[in-house]
Amino acid sequence: MRKRKTVRTIIVKATTWLLTACMLAGLSGFAACAEGADQDTPLVVSERQGEVEVGNITINTDDDVTGVEVTSTSGTGAGGTQVTTGDVSVTLDSEGIWYSGCGVEVYEGANASNTMDMGSIDVTVTVSDDSAEAFGIVVYSKGSDHETTINTESIQVTGNGDDYSNAVGLDLYSSNSVSGSNNSLEINIDGNLTVHDELTTAQGVRLYNDEGANNSVRITVNGNVTATMNTEDSGELAEGMALTTGGSGNKTEVVVDGDMTADRRGLGVDTEEGGSTDVVVTGTISGTYVGIGFGDDFDVDNTSVTTWKIESDGVLVDTLYDYMSPEEITAIAEKFIHYIVKLAQPEQGDILQAVKADGSALDTKTYKVSEDEGEKTVSTQTEGKIVRLKLNSDKYEIVSAENVDGTPLSKDDQGYYYSVTRGGGILLSAILKEKKPPEPPTPPDPPKPQPSGGSVLAAGGDAVSWIKVSYELDGGVYKEDPGPIVRYCTPGQLIYLLDAPEKEGYEFGGWYREINGKPEIRSAGESFQTWTSVNFTAIWNEA
């Protein structure tokens, strides 16, 4: 049997070759040798080296390889490395027993501070006879008081082995055994994180942040996370993210400004007591078999998942391991899953608002994808609760309302509302209509004019004049009344003409009158002002 080589073995060999080449060239230090240039060999940066800059790294090999390795495990003095590269491309194609390819690998030690700014990372490992492992970024964050930040444009990882195959976008291990110290790991991806495996395991992120204390891990993806497989074997695993977290003072933050999609499970969260875990996926979390899975000893009080929607052909929310009753799962899901509430007419935000059942403001979630974009805030609601539509204007009324899936909103004496179900996907829309002022009440028949000239004395002694507005229907009916219809108003009062009457076989063409010998046609419901009595006649056009 061929003994499996470690990734570190090939890196040590590559380091020796590169340093030898630098000395032969008469250059001082590896950084000077590598600065700014493209290369087709691994980049190895060790022990707090300072600034290192290279161009694109493109490696094609048939043996174990890592594109970029940063090591700061020995020594305790403060310091670190800032690495800047172009795109990192690793392609391993071999026949053998077990081969591993990795884009970036970081071994973090005490008191070190490492920053890496990189282009895209693309890793493909193919082993035709046996087993293959492919990794985008691997970080072993151990020791105490260390800080690592990795910024990259995108990550794409593909694994293809005949017997066993494993592809992981981010493989992260964070621990801290020193009391009173603080560790920080931050990874920012400015595009998509895509992982595909032909056989066994495909995971966008595999994180262990459950050992020691005071570890802070933050992952942001300004795009989609996708994990796919070709095999239909339900025993294999394709998972958007697998987060194992917990421990006193440990903090895990994940933000995906897009969708998280996997062929098996969209998101797995196994949180132990202590610490906090906060996941935001602004789009949809979807898994063919399970949308979101959670662990058995799940710390629901310190775990939060905020997303717009959960989708699955199987189960939307389930346990990762042991069986739980549907009632137990519901009780947990209602506590830690928060669904983003959207309105389909955001430009009507001042008029139309989504609120809680009692009319108070919805809970909100604030997150940040990048420094350039700053903080964003979304409204949320949990399963089993109500989202009510509230109008902040007396000028409009809601004619109808529905969710994006076509479900009509219910209505009670307080208005339209939506009951949040498991899976979320809340995007509410409403048809608004501008309210029509009510017609003035029909006054009683006016008293006979007094000799003084058409006015009467109202209560209090003020003179009130009435003018008549009449409507001839010419064979039609208005609310089953054949007419003529008579209304009264005061001179100069703004009124609205009658709505359209009906006549079988005809369409209403407007209200006709003559003014100063000239014909005039006005529309139904049109506002109108007159100082003298007036008579309108309905116009009919054959249908």
Beta strands, then each sheet from edge to edge (+ up, - down):
strand 1: 43-46
strand 2: 50-53
strand 3: 57-61
strand 4: 65-72
strand 5: 79-84
strand 6: 88-94
strand 7: 98-108
strand 8: 112-117
strand 9: 121-127
strand 10: 131-141
strand 11: 147-152
strand 12: 155-161
strand 13: 164-174
strand 14: 183-189
strand 15: 193-197
strand 16: 201-209
strand 17: 215-221
strand 18: 225-229
strand 19: 237-245
strand 20: 251-256
strand 21: 260-262
strand 22: 265-271
strand 23: 276-287
strand 24: 290-294
strand 25: 303-312
strand 26: 315-319
strand 27: 337-343
strand 28: 352-355
strand 29: 363-368
strand 30: 375-382
strand 31: 386-391
strand 32: 396-403
strand 33: 410-412
strand 34: 415-419
strand 35: 426-434
strand 36: 455-457
strand 37: 463-465
strand 38: 467-472
strand 39: 485-489
strand 40: 494-496
strand 41: 506-515
strand 42: 518-522
strand 43: 527-529
strand 44: 534-542
sheet 1: 1+ 4+ 7+ 10+ 13+ 16+ 19+ 22+ 24+ 26+
sheet 2: 2+ 5+ 8+ 11+ 14+ 17+ 20+ 23+ 21+ 18+ 15+ 12+ 9+ 6+ 3+
sheet 3: 2+ 5+ 8+ 11+ 14+ 17+ 20+ 23+ 25+ 27+ 30- 29+
sheet 4: 2+ 5+ 8+ 11+ 14+ 17+ 20+ 23+ 25+ 27+ 35+ 32-
sheet 5: 28+ 31- 34+ 33-
sheet 6: 36+ 37-
sheet 7: 39+ 38- 44- 41+ 42-
sheet 8: 40+ 43-
end
